[in-house]
Amino acid sequence: MGPDRAATKRVTAVDVARSLGLSRATVGFVLNDTPGQTIPESTRQRVLNEAKRLGYHPHSAARALASGRSHIVLLVLPDWPLDYSMRTHLDEASATLDRAGYALVTMVPHPDGQAQPLWETLRPDVVMGMTPFSPREIADIRASGINHVLTPAQREGPLPGEEGLLFADGPRVQVEHLAAQGRRTLAFAAPADPRLAQLSAERSGLAARTATRMPGITWAGDWTIDEGSVATAVAEWLSAGVDGVVAYNDDVAARIVGHAVRTRLRVPDRLAVIGHDDTPLARLFVPALSTIRVDTAGLGRYLAELALSTVNQSAPPVATPEMQAHLVARETT
């Protein structure tokens, strides 16, 4: 038996008008909340009640065509892992936009990707970039009819941090904390994921510059940490006299501390380790990880409000996210 076409047919404004015996124009004015119409309140309520009874839902594509807005904000993400910090950022941005009647859609372009860019298929009201767009990308987006394109370099009051977007002060705080704890030879523990290579290099560079400016502190360099390399890295650190490790994030820190616990290496007596992001893992791990907390939720909220102010041509948000990186000292330093 074939599908029940009547059961799956979309209820339209014409169906509502026919059911009530009203004109299509009257029903359309009510359902579209058209301003300047003198429709009695009793008639308006009849239309709304009948539309609800019949299961009418506005046609989003038609409404977008009529209003000139899709109520979609497209956020173009770099090809980074979707870690705790990024999820927190996206959750808050999505919730803020949803409260304003907008949907957040994300996409990750790939160098050899064949998919049509979502800005061409969705026609979003705003396209935002987590990292700067190239001039060619901006030209392609605008050629698709998108008027509002936001990248870190185009925002009012550029946000400090990695590529003007993320909070880059964390590595400095990590180094200063280890030094304050009496650690004199420091190393950087990088993730093995190649997608994070540039971001990791930026954090390592800031940590190294901070360390080399501090009297009595030696910078031992970078080590890449994964399941297969952590034992070798720890052995090399001990041989080189490294007594403090700046980890790229809490996942890397946990891998190091986990190995230390299994091999009965005293943390932090022999080796102090500090992570980054203050993830739930940092609080739950035994021993609890020292780490850096940043307001990624506030950043997501701010960028969502910035997108809304852009599309509505209103003043940009006054409240900006707290930019300071906060030390959370626990048991590993």
C-alpha positions in Angstrom: 0.0 0.0 0.0 1.3 3.4 -0.9 1.7 6.3 1.5 -1.3 8.2 2.7 -0.8 11.4 0.8 -3.7 13.2 2.5 -2.2 12.5 5.9 1.2 14.0 4.9 -0.2 17.0 3.0 1.0 20.3 4.5 -1.7 22.4 5.9 -1.7 25.9 4.3 -3.3 29.2 5.0 -5.8 28.4 2.2 -6.9 25.3 4.2 -7.5 27.5 7.2 -9.5 30.0 5.2 -11.6 27.3 3.5 -12.4 25.7 6.9 -13.6 29.0 8.4 -15.2 30.4 5.3 -13.0 33.5 5.4 -11.0 35.1 2.6 -7.5 34.1 2.0 -6.4 37.7 2.5 -7.9 37.9 6.0 -6.3 34.6 7.1 -3.0 35.6 5.6 -3.0 38.9 7.4 -3.6 37.1 10.7 -1.1 34.3 10.3 1.6 36.7 9.0 0.8 39.3 11.7 0.6 41.9 9.0 0.8 45.4 10.5 -1.8 48.1 9.7 -4.8 45.7 9.4 -8.1 46.4 11.2 -9.2 42.8 11.8 -11.5 42.2 14.8 -9.9 40.4 17.7 -12.6 37.7 17.6 -11.8 37.0 14.0 -8.1 36.9 14.7 -8.6 34.4 17.6 -10.8 32.2 15.3 -8.1 32.1 12.7 -5.3 31.3 15.2 -7.4 28.6 17.0 -8.4 26.9 13.7 -4.8 27.0 12.4 -3.7 25.3 15.6 -6.4 22.7 15.3 -5.6 21.9 11.7 -1.8 21.7 12.5 -0.8 24.7 10.4 2.8 25.7 10.5 4.3 28.7 8.7 6.3 27.9 5.6 9.8 29.0 6.7 11.1 29.4 3.2 8.2 31.4 2.0 8.3 33.6 5.1 12.1 34.1 4.6 11.5 35.1 1.0 8.8 37.6 2.1 10.7 39.1 4.9 14.2 39.0 3.4 15.5 37.1 6.4 16.2 33.4 7.0 16.7 33.8 10.8 19.8 31.7 10.4 23.3 32.6 11.6 26.0 30.5 10.0 29.2 30.0 12.0 32.2 28.8 10.0 34.4 26.7 12.3 38.1 25.8 11.8 38.9 22.2 11.5 39.6 21.7 15.2 38.3 18.9 17.4 35.0 19.7 19.1 36.5 19.8 22.6 34.8 20.9 25.9 35.8 24.6 25.4 34.3 24.7 21.9 31.1 22.9 22.9 30.6 25.4 25.8 31.1 28.2 23.3 28.7 26.8 20.8 26.0 25.8 23.4 25.8 29.4 24.7 25.8 31.0 21.3 23.0 28.7 20.2 20.9 29.3 23.3 21.3 33.1 22.9 20.3 33.1 19.3 17.4 30.7 19.9 15.9 33.1 22.5 15.9 35.8 19.7 14.2 33.5 17.2 17.4 32.6 15.3 19.0 29.2 14.6 22.7 28.6 14.8 24.2 26.5 12.0 27.8 25.5 11.9 30.0 24.2 9.1 33.6 23.2 8.7 35.2 23.8 5.3 37.8 21.3 4.2 40.6 22.2 1.8 39.6 19.4 -0.7 35.9 19.4 0.1 33.3 19.1 -2.6 30.2 20.1 -0.7 28.5 23.3 -1.7 29.1 26.0 1.0 26.1 26.4 3.3 26.1 30.1 2.8 24.9 29.4 -0.8 22.2 26.9 0.2 20.9 28.4 3.4 21.2 32.1 2.6 21.9 33.0 6.3 21.4 36.5 7.6 24.9 36.5 9.0 28.0 34.5 8.3 30.6 34.5 11.1 34.1 33.1 11.2 35.8 31.7 14.2 39.1 32.6 12.5 39.6 35.2 9.7 38.2 34.5 6.2 40.5 35.0 3.3 39.7 37.8 0.9 38.5 35.2 -1.6 36.2 33.6 0.9 34.7 37.0 1.8 34.2 37.7 -1.9 32.5 34.3 -2.4 30.2 34.9 0.5 29.2 38.3 -0.6 28.6 37.1 -4.1 26.0 34.7 -2.7 24.0 37.7 -1.6 25.1 37.7 2.1 25.4 41.3 3.4 26.7 40.6 6.8 30.0 38.9 7.1 31.9 38.9 10.5 35.4 37.7 11.1 37.6 38.4 14.2 39.4 41.3 12.4 36.1 43.0 11.5 34.6 43.1 15.0 34.5 46.3 17.0 37.2 46.1 19.7 39.0 43.0 18.6 39.0 40.2 21.1 42.4 39.4 22.5 43.9 36.0 22.1 44.8 33.4 19.5 44.1 35.0 16.2 42.1 37.7 18.0 39.4 35.2 19.1 40.4 32.7 21.8 41.9 33.5 25.2 45.7 33.3 24.7 46.7 34.6 28.1 46.4 31.1 29.6 50.0 29.9 28.8 51.5 32.9 30.5 49.5 32.2 33.6 50.5 28.6 33.5 54.2 29.4 33.3 54.0 32.1 36.0 52.2 29.7 38.4 54.8 26.9 37.9 57.6 29.4 38.5 55.8 30.6 41.7 55.7 27.0 42.9 59.5 26.9 42.6 59.7 25.0 39.2 62.8 26.0 37.3 62.9 23.9 34.1 59.7 23.9 32.1 58.5 22.0 29.1 55.4 22.2 26.9 53.2 19.2 26.2 51.4 19.4 22.9 48.5 17.3 21.6 49.2 14.8 18.8 46.2 15.8 16.7 47.6 17.6 13.6 44.5 19.8 13.4 45.7 21.5 16.5 49.3 22.1 15.4 49.0 25.8 14.7 47.0 26.5 17.8 49.4 24.5 19.9 52.4 26.3 18.4 50.8 29.6 19.3 50.3 28.6 23.0 53.7 27.0 23.2 55.3 30.2 21.8 53.6 32.4 24.4 54.7 30.0 27.2 58.3 30.0 25.9 58.4 33.8 25.6 57.1 34.1 29.2 59.6 31.6 30.5 62.6 33.1 28.8 61.8 36.5 30.3 61.8 35.2 33.8 65.2 35.0 35.7 66.2 31.5 36.7 63.7 29.7 34.4 64.9 27.3 31.7 62.7 26.5 28.8 63.2 22.9 27.7 61.1 22.9 24.5 58.0 21.0 23.2 57.0 17.4 23.4 54.1 15.8 21.5 52.0 13.6 23.8 49.9 10.7 22.9 49.4 7.2 24.3 52.5 5.9 22.6 54.8 8.8 23.4 54.0 9.8 27.0 56.3 7.3 28.7 59.3 8.4 26.5 58.4 12.1 27.1 58.3 11.7 30.9 61.6 9.8 30.9 63.2 12.5 28.8 61.9 15.2 31.1 63.3 13.6 34.2 66.6 13.1 32.4 66.7 16.8 31.4 65.7 18.0 34.9 62.2 19.2 33.8 60.2 19.8 37.0 57.1 21.6 35.5 55.0 20.9 32.5 52.7 23.3 30.7 50.0 21.1 29.0 48.0 22.3 26.0 44.8 21.3 27.6 43.4 19.1 30.4 43.3 16.0 28.2 47.0 16.2 27.6 47.6 16.9 31.3 45.5 13.9 32.3 47.5 11.6 30.0 50.8 12.8 31.7 49.5 12.6 35.2 47.9 9.2 34.6 51.2 7.8 33.4 52.9 9.3 36.5 50.4 7.7 38.8 50.8 4.3 37.1 54.6 4.5 37.4 54.5 5.9 41.0 56.1 9.1 39.9 55.3 11.7 42.6 53.1 14.6 41.3 53.7 17.4 42.0 56.8 16.7 44.1 58.9 15.5 41.2 56.9 16.8 38.3 54.2 19.5 38.4 51.6 19.6 35.6 49.1 22.2 34.7 46.4 21.9 32.1 44.1 24.3 30.3 40.2 24.8 30.0 39.0 23.6 33.4 37.0 20.7 32.0 35.0 18.4 34.2 37.8 15.9 33.7 40.2 18.3 35.6 37.9 18.4 38.6 37.2 14.6 38.7 40.6 13.3 37.9 42.7 11.9 40.8 44.8 13.8 41.6 42.7 16.8 40.6 44.3 18.8 37.8 45.5 22.4 38.2 44.3 24.2 35.1 43.2 27.5 33.5 39.6 28.7 33.4 38.4 31.0 30.6 34.9 32.4 29.9 34.2 30.5 26.7 30.4 30.6 27.4 30.6 34.4 27.7 32.4 34.5 24.4 29.7 32.5 22.7 27.0 34.7 24.2 28.9 37.9 23.1 29.4 36.7 19.5 25.7 35.7 19.2 24.6 39.1 20.4 27.1 40.7 18.0 25.4 38.8 15.1 22.0 39.9 16.2 23.0 43.5 16.5 24.5 43.3 13.0 21.4 41.9 11.3 19.1 44.3 13.3 21.4 47.3 12.6 21.4 48.1 16.3 24.2 49.0 18.7 26.7 46.3 19.4 26.6 44.5 22.7 27.9 46.6 25.6 28.8 43.7 27.8 31.9 41.9 26.5 33.0 38.5 27.8 35.6 38.5 30.6 38.9 38.1 29.0 41.1 37.2 31.9 42.5 33.7 32.2 41.9 32.4 35.8 44.2 30.0 37.6 42.6 27.0 39.2 45.2 25.5 41.4 44.5 21.9 42.5 46.6 18.9 43.4 49.1 18.6 40.4 51.0 21.8 41.1 
